[in-house]
Amino acid sequence: MLSDTLQRRLESIPVLSKQGKRINGLSRIMTAPKLWLQAYEDIAPNRGATTRGVSSDTLDGFSLERLTKIIDQVSNGTHRFSPVRRVLIPKANGKTRPLGIPTASDKLVQSVVKIILERIYEPVFSPKSYGFRRGCSCHDALLDIKHHWTGVKWLIDIDVVSFFDNIDHRVLLALLSRKIEDKRFLRLINNMLKAGYMEDWKFSATYSGTPQGGVVSPILANIYLHELDQFLIQKKSQFNKGERRVENPQYQRLTQRIYQRRRRAEKLLSEGREGDAQVILTSVRCLEEERSVMPSKDGMDPGYKRLMFCRYADDFLIGVIGSRDEAREIMREVTAFLSEILHLEASQEKSKISKATDGTIFLGYTVRAITDSRIRRTKLGRRVVRSRDPAGRIHLLVPPERLVRFNQRNGYGDLGRLKAIHRRHLVDSSLLEIVLAYNAEMRGAGQLLPSGLLCEVQPTQAVVPLGNQPAQNAGLQITPFRKSGGSSS
């Protein structure tokens, strides 16, 4: 736990940040040993905690004496960041991604800086930013799009070229200085960015970018792209127009005729003229069928415009309700902002504007608007009410190539011909082991599939085998459940 004084100081930082005030005294906060212990607790459980950087030191067996030495070096300004060890991680498309691994001491310093930066910036980050934030995930970003982007006509997908490698240090430090008044703290971050990297034991200086794999790199990336969020929020307030779409006159006329005929049928039924009432109700059903394929509002109403966006780190998607020319203008303005203000380049090949009905890939899913409206029948009292989903509802679909890769990775067989093959490593397994193995794989598939039922195995009773005898009637209960998180029907 942190001391009361430090805790109060840390709790006051978000309040001051929301008020737009610059924060100072951060260098003094960094001298508190309990803050460093909290930073150690944050990074020690990670799988990469014992991964070595350019030195043999790791977080394994970290001592208080060593921690005190690092605190003294940071407080008196003598701490020197070591270059990160660069390794190339293969990507699914055959390319590689550079990963920078800091030393154990640098990881700890970065973790303390991260804790302080989160206190400053988390209260002011946009709710449409989901990447590298506590309590946020890819599924949260996708569900936001699915639930709130109904009626979108155009999807703008802008791909930033090598974002982490092209972050401008001067721009980043200028953005940090807007919220932070402590020059020593900013100098510490600058030294961290300029530490360089080692690849095949050759040193290379870093003039731009933040190393992927660094503890503090994710929040620095969010701070950098927070300017883009602010720009899109301002653009949204200027672009949005109208409260509701105008009504479709033909739809309204049919609704009025249905209402009048139903009232007339109810009057005939009250008079005992059931035959005449059924004739009218038959015509009502015909009118309802005609209305069910007709939009209730004008989907291309020029008086109704909306701009929406969602960002996960450097992957961001913009939705537009408006004309294609307006979507082109928004894309041009966003590209110019990235180039002129943030010094980032948008890929001409990968950036595009797509019709919402055609869809685009975002965070591994195909985001697409479905125009077919499904008719629902709901019993309301003695009457059955017909309703339908709104046209243009966003659905999340799995690209076929992801399912093909999943099938190949698990060795299920030929997906194209739907021909399964035997899995020899499960031949000698028990029924329980086989079902549990498949359940684990199906939970993995549940991260891909937008909908569907999965099966979970739960033992209904504890049956312990005696000696070498197999468990008889192990009481397996296969319970279907629907996957949650980023799913779509």
N, C-alpha and C positions, 0 to 999 in steps of 0.2 A: 504494500500500500504506500501511496505517496504521503508526504507530510501535509499537515493542514494548510500551511502557508503556500506550498507549491500547488496543492490541489485547488485552492481558491484562485491562485494566479492562472492556472490552466483553465479553470471554469470561466474566468472572466474574458479569456481570449475570444471565444465564439461570439460573445455579446458585443465586444468592441469591433470584431470583424463585420458583424451585421450592420453596425452603425456606420461603417465605412471609414473607421479610424485606422491609422497605421499602428502596427504593433511593435513595441520595443522591449528591451530587457530580455530577449530570448537567449542571449549568451549566458546570462546569469542563471536562467532556468536550466540550461544544459549542464551546470555543475552539480545538480542534485543527484546523488548516487541512486536514489530510489527510482528516478526516471530511467536510468540506465538498466536497472534490474527489470523494470517493466519492458523495456526494449528487448532485453535478452529473452524474457519469457515469450515475447511475440514471435521471435525468429527461431528459437531453439527447437521447437517441435517440427519445423519444416523439414522436408526430405532433403533439401539442399544445404542444411545447416552444417553438415560435416564435409561438404564438397570443398576441395582446396582451390585457392586462387593461385597467384604466382608464387606463394610461399607454402610451406607445409603446415602452417597454423590453421586450426579449425576451431569451431565453437565447442568441441568435445573437451571436457575437463577445464572449462574456463574458470579462472580463479579471481577472487576479489582483489588480490594484489595487481593482477594484470588489468583488471577493470579500473582500479584507481589510477594506474599509470596512464591509461588512455584518457581518462577524465582530465588529469593534469595537463596532458599534451593539448587537448582541445581547448581547455580554459586559457592556457598561456600562448596559444597560437602556434605551437611547434609540431602539431600533428601533420604528417605528410601522407597523403593518400597514395597507395601503391597502384600501379596499372592493373586493370582487370585482365584476367586470363580469358582470351576469346576462343570459343569452340563453335563449330558449325553444326547446327542441328538440322537433320533432313526434314523437309516438309512433304506433305502428301502429294504435291504436284511435281516432285522430283527436284525442286530447288532446295536451297539451304537457308537457314536463318541464323545470323550471328548471335551468340549468347555470351554475355560478359559476366564472369564470375569474380566478385571482389574477394579480398582476403577477409579473414574472420574479424579483425579489428575494424576494417572499413564497413563490413556488414552491420556491425553494432552501431557505429557512428551514423550510418544511413538510417538505421531503425529509429534512433532518437530524433533525427531530423524529420523523419516521416511522421512521428507522433505529433510533433509541434506543427508541422504543415497541415496535418489533418484537422487540428483544432482551429486553424486559421481559415481554411478553405472549404471544409465540408459544409459549414452553415450557409455558404453563398453559392455552392455549386448548383447547377440547374437540375431539377428533378428528372429531366430527360437525359441525363448522363448516367450510364449504368456500369461503365467499365471500371474495374479495380476499386470498387467502393464497398465498404462493409454493408452487408445486407442486400446487395444487389448482384444480379447474375444475368447471364444471357437470356434465360427464360423470362425474367422480369421485363427486359427490353422487348422481347417478342410478344409477350402478353399485352404490353402497353400498345403496341401496334395493332394487335388483333382486336382489342376491345375499344379503341378510341379512333381508329382510322377508317371507320365505315364511310363509304361514299367517295373515297379518294380516287381521282381520275388519272394522276400521273405520279410516277415514282422516280425520283432523282437519286442516282447512285454515283457518288464521287469517290474515286479511289485516290488516296494520297500516296505518292511515290516514296517508299522507304521512310516512313514518318519518323521512327525513333532515331534513325541515322541522320536526319536532316533538321532536327530541332536547332534553331539558331540560339546560341548561348547568350548573345547580347539581348535578343528579344526576350528570352526567358528571364534573365536577370532584371530587365526593365519591368516586366510584368510582376515579378516578385517584389520589387522595390515599391510598387504601388500600395502593397499591403504591409510590408515589413520595413521598419525604420532602422533596424539593427544592422550596421555595416559589417560587423564581425561575423554575424550569422550568414549574411549574404556572401562574404568572402569565403566562408567555409564551403558553401554550396558551389561557388565558382571553382575552388580548388578540386572539389570532387568531380566536376565536369571535365576539368582539364588534365585529369590524371593519366589519360592515355590507355592503351591496351597492348597486351603481348600476344602475338600469334606466331606459333612455331619459334618461340623464344626471340622474336624480333619485335622491338618496341616501335609503336606508331603513336604519334600525337593525335589528340582529338580536338578538332576545331569546331565541331558541331555534333549534335546528337547526345542521347543518353543511353548507356549500355542496357540492352534488354537482359534481364537477370539481376539487375541491381535492385536493392530493397526500396530505394527512394524513387526509382525511375517511373513507376506507374503514376504516382501522385504528381510528379513533375510534368508528365504527359497530360494529365487532366488539367493542371493549371494552365498549360500552354493552350490547350484547345477550349478552355473555358471562355476565351475571347471569341471563338467561333460560336459557342452557345449564346453568348450575349448578343452577337451580331444577328443570329437567327431569331432570337426573341424580339429584337427591335424590328427586324424585317417582318416578322409575323404580325406584330401590332399594326404595321403600316399596310400589310397586304389583306388581312382579314376584313371581310365586308358582309353586312347583312346578318340578320338574326336567324331567319329560316328561309328555306327555298319556297318559291311561289307554288301554289297548288296547281295540279293538273286539272284544267277545266272539265275534260271528258271524264276523268275519274270522279270528280265531284258530282257531275250530273248522274252518273250511274249510281253513286251512293244515295243520292236523293230519291231516285226512282225505286231503289231497293227498299229504302225506308218507307216510302209511301205505300208500296205494294204489301209490305209485311204488316203495316198497320191495318190495311184493308182486309187482309186475310184473317187477322186476329178478330176484327169486327164480325166477319162472316162466321167464324167459329163460335163466337159468343151468341150468334143468332141461330146456331144449329145447322148452318148450311156448309157442312163439311166438304162436300164434293166441289163446290165453287172455290172454297178456300184452298183445297189441294191443287187446283188448276193454277191459282195465283202463286202458290208456293213453288210450283214447278218452274214458273217463269222467273221467280226470284232466284232459284238455283242457277238458271241459265245466265242471268245477269251477274251473279257472283263469280261464275266461271270466266265470264268475259272480263270482269274487273280484276281477277286474280293475276292476269298476265299483263296488267297495265300499271305503270308507275304512278304512285299517288302524288308525287311532286316532280317538278321539272329538274332533272339531274344536271342540266347544263344552264341553269339560271345564271345569267351574267351578273346579277345583283347579289349572288352568294359566293363568297370565296373564302378559302381556308388554306393555311400553310401549317404543316406539322413536321416535326423532326424528332429523330431518336438517335442517340450516339452511344456506342460502346467502344471506348478508347478511340482509335483512329478510324473505326468503321462507323459511318453515319449514313442515315437514309432520310430523305426529305419527301414528304407527301404533299401533293398540291391538288386542291379542288379549284379548277379554273381551266383556262385554255392552254393549249400546247405552247403558244408563244409566250405566255406568262411563265410557264415552267422553264422555257429556254432562258428567259431573262433572269430568273432566280438562279439558275445554274451558272450563268455568266457572272453574276454578282458574287456568288459564293466562291467561284474559282478565282476571281480577281481579289477577293479578300484574303484568301489563302496565300496568293502569290505576293501581294503588295504589303500586307500587314504581318503575316506569320512566316513569310519567306518559304512557303511549302509549294510543291508542284503537284498538280492534279494530273493523273494519267489520262492522256487523250484516248488511249485504246480501251481502257476499262471503265472510264466514266461515261455514263449514258443516261438518257431519259427513256423510260419504258411506260407503256400503257399499263394501268393497274390490272387490267384483265389479262395481260400477258405475264406480268409478274417479274420479279428480279430476285437474285440471291442475296440474303442478308443473314449473317451469323449462321451460315450453313443451311438455312431453310429457304424455300421459295415462298416469298411473300406475294400473294396474288389476291385480287378482288374477284369474288364469284358473283356473277350477275343473276344466276338462277335463284329465285326465291322459293323457299320450301313452305308449303302450306301446313299449318298446324291446326288441329281440331281440339278445342278445349271446352269441357262441359261447364257451363255457367248456369247453375240452377237447373231448370228444365230444358234449357236451350243449349245447343252445341254451337260455339262461336268459332269461326274460322279466322285464323290470323296467319301471317307469313313473316319470314325474316326480311329485314330491309335489304334491298338490292345494293350490291357493292360491298358486302361484308368481307372483311379480310380473312383469308384462310392461310394456314401455315402448312406447306407441303414439303415432303422430303424429296430432294433430288434423287432420281433413280440410281445415279452412279454411287451414291452413299450406301444404298441398300446392296448394290452389287459388291462393293468393297467389304461390307459387313459379312455378306454371305461367303465370300472367298476367304476372309480372315478366319472364320470359324469352321470352314470346311463342310458346309451343309450340302454341297452338290452343285448341280447345274441349275441356276436360277432361271435361265432363259427357257429351258424345257421343263422346269418344275420337277426335276429328277433328283431325288436325294441319294446320298451315298452313306455307307456304313462308317461309323466313327469307332475305329478299332480300339482306341485308348479307353473306351467306356464299356468294352465287352465284359470285363471281369468286375465291373462295379455293381453295387447293389441298386435296387430300385430307388431307394432314398437318395443315394449319391447321384444317380443319373438325373432325377427330377430336380435336385438342388442345383446341379451343374447347368441344366437348361434354364432354370429360373434366373440364375445369375446372368446368363447370356441374354435372356429376354429383357431383363432390367436394363442391360446395356442397349438393347434395341429400342427400349422405351425412350431413351434419350434421342433417338432418331425419329421414331414414328410419331406423327402428329395426333394419332388417335388409336384406339384399339384396347382390347382387354389383355391384361397380363395375368399370369397365374403365380400365386405364392403358395408354397407348401408349409403347412404348420402341423406338427404332430399333435394329435388329439389326446394321446395318453403316453406316458413314459413306459416303454417296454425295453427292458434290459436283457440282452441275450446271455445265456448261461454257457460258459466255456466257449467252445467253437461253434455252438449252435447259432444259426441265423435268427434274427428277430422275426418272429411270426406275427403277422397282422400288426404291423407297426403303427396302425391307426393314422394313415396319412390323410389329411384333409386338404384338397386343392381348392383354394378360394380365389375366384376371379376378382380383380379390382381394376379400376380404371386409372390409368396413369395421369398424374397431374403435372402441371408446369409446362407451358408452351405448347399445349395440345390444342388440336382443332378437329372438328368433325369433318 
